Amino acid sequence: MQQTTPKHKAFSSFSIIVVFLAFIIIGMAFIPQLDIRFKPSRSLPQLNISFYWPNASPKVIEQEIINPNIIM
């Protein structure tokens, strides 16, 4: 009785791991070359407000900014 050998040789798990590692390394090498629109911003939006009111406590300034008395 003859044993039949498969015509297609299966890939070994070692060769599959090596190929995936190569893809990972190549992908990491190309990350710095990506366009800026494909990279998310790492800084959050900010709003800075400066206010100078001599001889006023921080609580008074906060209250006046949050709830100003508008007189028309």
TAMOQUI-V912856 format. One record per backbone hydrogen bond with DSSP energy under -1.0 kcal/mol. CO is the residue of the C=O (numbers start at 1). NH is the residue of the N-H. If there is no record, write none. Layout:
{{CO	NH} {CO	NH}}
This chain:
{{12	16} {13	17} {14	18} {15	19} {16	20} {17	21} {18	22} {19	23} {20	24} {21	25} {22	26} {23	27} {24	28} {25	29} {26	30} {31	34} {35	38} {36	39} {53	56} {57	61} {58	62} {59	63} {60	64} {61	65} {62	66} {63	67}}
